[in-house]
Amino acid sequence: MGNNNLTFSRRHFLRNVGLVGAGLSLSPLLPTLARAADTQLKTIKLAWGQTAVCQSPISVALKQGFFTRYGLNVEPVNFSGPTDALLQAIATGQADGGIGMALRWLKPLEQGFDVDLTVGTHGGCMRLLAPKTAGIGGVKDLVGKSVAVSDQASPIRNFFAIQLARQGIDPDKQVNWVQYPADLFGEALRKGEVQAIASDDPQGWLLKKRYDLLEVDNNLSGEYANLTCCVLGLRGSLVRENPAIARAVTQAIVDAQQWTAEHPDETAKIFAPFVPGTVAPGDIAAMLREHTHQHHSTGARLRQEVAFYVNELKTINVIRPDTDAQRFAEHYVPDLIPADAAHHEHHAAA
């Protein structure tokens, strides 16, 4: 449903940005795509969690040259800390952008962090898991149970707390959320210290497979099936002062997301070296097929999704009740790429 008046071509990008050539400054695991006369490329520092499967399209963008197509020399910065710290790094200029989970970032944004959300990158990757013998068939069955989480403010905890609140259950008083390092989730479950696990991928998918767990719920059911869970955040000053560069970064990520959706097996091979341990590319591809990397919302569509999540977070007292969700979304989601134009541009430029 692309509108030709709203879309723009790759050549239009490069004319506006005023950049030509090709080249990448890559991490050691990614081969450099180099060409002479790359001095006019705009250098951007992009932070990413190299072990997060849902961020594998960044490795695709680097390997396949999506950034250079839009006149960008991206310096990937490995970021292993929590995504709220990543948001702070972007806001303070230590990085120009990065991808994180919306349910983690919206509270710091409410507090005034100068970061704009330019594209929703995909849906999926949050899972509520339990042994098949635990008697937990839905979120309502968590009442009186202990659930392992990575931290008490994790976006995964927030998501399933919202599902409890929707059913009239107080997630703070009626469920016991127990904090563990993610690599101890399986052991906590085995010892009976918890009866369920709230995790994201790759940990969640791998635990489900290893222990033959029931997937009680996830963020791809019901109305969440068509919502993003992760978003690209760019430094606010970059968006204001050089929107053409911000648009180029955003479109390159959109292209990489779509390529991932269409080529999960190839993406898994590109990304496999970054995953710690020995996770088979076939397992990575299986995870990617369960995510919705073809979902890359921008503009008005992303504003609708952000406003929805703001209101959802109010139900568990994370966002202030007097915060205007629509005004919040309008403030933090710029019109770099109009809604419905991103997918059209990917195919027009391929």
C-alpha positions in Angstrom: 0.0 0.0 0.0 2.9 2.3 -0.8 2.0 5.9 -1.8 4.4 7.1 -4.5 4.1 10.7 -3.2 5.4 9.6 0.1 8.2 7.2 -0.9 11.7 8.1 -1.9 14.4 6.3 -3.8 17.9 5.4 -2.7 19.3 7.9 -5.2 17.1 10.6 -3.6 18.7 9.6 -0.3 22.2 10.0 -1.6 21.5 13.3 -3.2 20.0 14.7 0.0 22.7 13.3 2.2 25.4 14.4 -0.3 27.4 11.2 0.2 28.8 8.8 -2.3 31.1 5.7 -2.3 31.1 2.6 -0.2 33.0 1.3 2.9 32.5 0.0 6.4 34.3 0.1 9.6 33.3 -3.3 11.1 33.9 -5.4 14.1 36.6 -8.1 13.7 33.9 -10.8 13.1 32.5 -9.0 10.1 34.6 -8.7 6.8 35.1 -5.2 5.7 33.4 -4.1 2.5 35.9 -1.6 1.3 36.2 0.6 -1.7 38.4 3.6 -2.5 37.2 7.2 -2.0 35.1 6.4 1.0 36.1 9.6 2.8 32.7 11.2 2.0 30.8 8.5 3.9 29.1 9.8 7.1 30.4 7.9 10.1 27.8 6.8 12.6 28.3 4.9 15.8 25.6 2.2 16.3 25.4 0.3 19.5 24.1 -3.2 19.5 23.8 -6.2 21.8 25.8 -8.7 19.8 24.3 -11.7 21.6 20.7 -10.6 21.1 19.2 -12.7 18.2 16.6 -10.1 17.5 19.4 -7.6 16.7 20.9 -10.0 14.1 19.7 -7.7 11.2 22.4 -5.3 12.3 25.0 -8.0 11.4 23.2 -8.4 8.1 23.3 -4.7 7.4 27.0 -4.6 8.0 27.8 -7.8 6.1 25.5 -7.1 3.1 26.4 -3.4 2.8 23.0 -1.9 3.5 24.5 1.0 5.4 26.9 1.9 2.6 24.1 2.0 0.1 22.8 5.0 2.0 26.2 6.7 2.3 26.9 5.5 5.8 30.1 4.2 7.4 28.7 2.5 10.5 31.0 1.8 13.4 29.3 -1.0 15.4 29.8 -0.6 19.2 29.2 -3.8 21.2 27.0 -3.0 24.1 26.5 -5.7 26.7 24.7 -3.7 29.5 21.0 -3.3 30.1 19.1 -1.5 27.4 18.2 1.4 29.7 21.9 2.1 30.0 22.1 1.9 26.2 19.4 4.6 26.0 21.5 6.8 28.3 24.5 6.2 26.1 22.6 7.4 23.0 21.1 10.4 24.8 24.5 11.6 26.0 26.2 11.1 22.6 28.3 8.1 23.4 26.5 6.4 20.5 24.4 7.8 17.7 21.8 5.1 17.9 20.9 1.6 19.0 18.0 -0.9 19.2 16.2 -1.7 22.5 12.9 -2.9 23.8 10.1 -0.4 23.9 8.8 -1.5 27.3 12.2 -0.8 28.8 12.8 2.6 27.1 9.4 4.4 27.5 9.9 5.2 31.2 13.3 6.9 30.7 11.9 8.8 27.7 9.0 10.0 29.9 11.7 11.4 32.2 13.2 13.4 29.4 15.9 11.4 27.6 16.8 13.1 24.3 16.3 10.0 22.0 13.9 9.7 19.1 12.3 6.4 18.1 12.4 6.1 14.3 11.4 2.5 13.5 9.9 -0.5 15.2 12.1 -3.3 14.2 10.1 -6.5 14.9 7.7 -8.3 17.1 8.2 -11.4 19.2 11.0 -12.7 21.4 9.3 -12.5 24.8 8.2 -15.8 26.3 6.5 -17.1 29.4 7.5 -20.7 30.0 6.6 -23.4 32.5 7.0 -27.1 32.9 4.1 -29.0 31.3 3.4 -30.5 34.7 3.2 -27.2 36.6 -0.5 -26.6 36.0 0.1 -23.2 34.4 -1.9 -22.9 31.2 -2.3 -19.2 31.1 -1.1 -16.0 32.8 -3.9 -16.2 35.3 -2.4 -19.4 36.7 0.6 -17.4 37.9 -1.3 -16.3 40.9 0.6 -17.6 44.0 3.5 -18.8 41.9 7.1 -17.7 41.6 8.4 -16.5 38.3 12.1 -16.0 37.3 13.0 -12.7 35.8 16.3 -11.0 34.9 15.4 -7.9 36.9 12.3 -6.3 38.5 12.1 -3.6 35.8 12.7 -5.9 32.8 10.5 -5.4 29.8 9.6 -9.1 29.8 8.3 -8.8 33.4 6.4 -5.6 32.5 4.8 -7.3 29.5 3.4 -10.3 31.5 2.5 -8.0 34.4 0.4 -6.1 32.0 -1.4 -9.3 30.9 -2.1 -10.1 34.6 -3.5 -6.6 35.2 -5.7 -6.9 32.2 -7.4 -9.9 33.9 -7.8 -8.0 37.2 -4.8 -9.6 38.9 -2.4 -7.4 40.9 1.0 -8.5 39.4 2.9 -7.0 42.4 0.9 -8.6 45.1 -0.4 -11.9 43.7 2.7 -13.1 41.8 6.2 -13.6 43.2 8.8 -12.3 40.7 12.2 -13.7 41.6 15.4 -12.2 40.1 18.1 -14.5 38.8 20.9 -14.2 36.3 19.5 -15.4 33.0 21.9 -18.3 32.8 20.5 -19.7 36.1 16.9 -19.7 35.0 16.9 -23.4 34.1 18.6 -24.4 37.3 16.0 -22.4 39.4 13.2 -24.2 37.5 14.8 -27.6 38.0 15.2 -27.0 41.8 11.6 -25.9 42.1 12.6 -22.4 43.3 10.3 -21.0 40.6 7.4 -22.5 38.7 7.7 -20.4 35.5 10.2 -18.3 33.6 9.7 -14.9 31.8 12.5 -14.6 29.3 13.5 -13.2 25.9 15.4 -14.8 23.1 17.8 -16.4 22.6 17.6 -17.6 26.3 13.8 -18.2 26.2 13.8 -20.2 23.0 16.7 -22.3 24.1 15.3 -23.0 27.5 12.0 -24.1 26.0 13.8 -26.5 23.7 16.3 -27.8 26.3 13.7 -28.5 29.1 10.7 -29.2 26.8 8.7 -26.4 28.4 5.2 -25.2 27.6 5.1 -21.7 26.1 2.3 -20.3 28.2 2.2 -16.9 26.5 4.2 -14.6 24.3 4.0 -11.2 22.8 2.7 -12.4 19.4 -0.8 -13.4 20.5 -4.0 -11.4 20.1 -3.6 -7.7 19.4 0.2 -8.0 20.0 0.6 -10.1 16.9 0.9 -6.9 14.8 2.9 -4.7 17.3 6.6 -4.1 17.5 8.5 -4.9 20.6 11.9 -3.5 19.7 12.7 0.0 18.4 15.6 1.9 16.8 16.5 4.9 18.9 18.6 7.7 17.4 20.2 10.6 19.2 17.7 13.5 19.3 20.2 16.1 18.2 21.1 13.9 15.1 17.5 13.7 14.1 17.0 17.5 14.5 20.3 18.7 12.9 20.7 16.1 10.2 17.4 14.4 9.4 18.7 13.0 6.1 21.4 11.0 7.9 18.8 9.9 10.5 16.6 8.8 7.7 19.4 6.9 6.0 20.2 5.0 9.2 16.5 4.2 9.6 16.0 3.0 6.1 19.1 0.8 6.2 17.7 -0.9 9.3 14.4 -1.4 7.6 16.0 -3.0 4.6 18.1 -5.3 6.8 15.0 -6.3 8.8 13.1 -7.2 5.7 16.1 -9.1 4.3 16.2 -11.1 7.6 12.5 -11.9 7.3 13.1 -13.2 3.7 16.4 -14.9 4.4 16.4 -16.4 7.9 18.8 -19.2 7.1 21.4 -16.8 5.6 20.9 -14.4 8.5 21.5 -17.1 11.0 24.8 -18.0 9.3 25.9 -14.4 9.4 24.9 -13.9 13.0 26.0 -17.3 14.5 29.6 -16.2 15.3 28.3 -13.6 17.7 26.2 -16.0 19.8 28.2 -17.3 22.8 28.5 -21.0 23.2 27.5 -23.4 20.4 24.1 -22.4 19.2 23.5 -24.0 15.8 22.6 -21.7 12.9 19.5 -23.9 12.5 18.3 -22.9 16.0 18.9 -19.2 15.3 17.0 -19.5 12.0 14.1 -21.1 13.9 14.0 -18.2 16.4 14.0 -15.7 13.5 11.1 -17.4 11.9 9.1 -17.0 15.1 9.8 -13.2 15.1 8.2 -10.7 12.8 11.1 -9.0 11.2 8.9 -8.0 8.3 7.1 -5.7 10.8 8.9 -2.3 10.6 6.5 0.4 11.7 7.4 4.1 11.1 5.7 7.5 11.3 2.1 7.5 12.3 1.9 3.7 12.6 4.8 3.7 15.1 3.2 6.5 17.0 0.1 4.4 17.4 2.1 1.5 18.8 4.1 3.7 21.1 0.9 5.4 22.5 -0.6 1.9 23.0 2.4 0.8 25.1 2.4 4.0 27.1 -1.2 3.3 28.1 -0.4 -0.3 28.8 2.4 0.7 31.1 0.0 2.9 33.0 -1.9 -0.2 34.1 1.1 -1.4 36.1 2.1 2.0 37.4 5.3 2.4 35.3 4.1 5.4 33.4 2.4 8.3 35.2 -1.4 8.3 34.9 -1.4 11.9 33.7 1.0 11.3 30.8 -0.8 12.0 27.5 0.1 8.9 25.4 -0.6 10.5 22.1 1.5 13.6 22.8 4.2 11.4 24.1 4.3 9.5 20.9 4.2 12.6 18.7 7.2 14.0 20.7 9.4 10.9 20.4 8.4 9.5 17.0 9.5 11.8 14.1 8.2 11.6 10.5 11.5 10.5 9.0 9.8 7.7 6.9 6.1 7.9 6.5 4.0 5.0 7.7 3.6 2.3 5.0 6.5 3.8 2.9 9.3 1.8 4.5 8.3 -1.6 3.1 7.6 -0.1 -0.3 11.1 1.5 -0.4 12.8 -1.8 0.4 11.4 -3.5 -2.7 11.7 -0.5 -4.9 15.4 -0.2 -4.1 16.3 -3.9 -4.2 
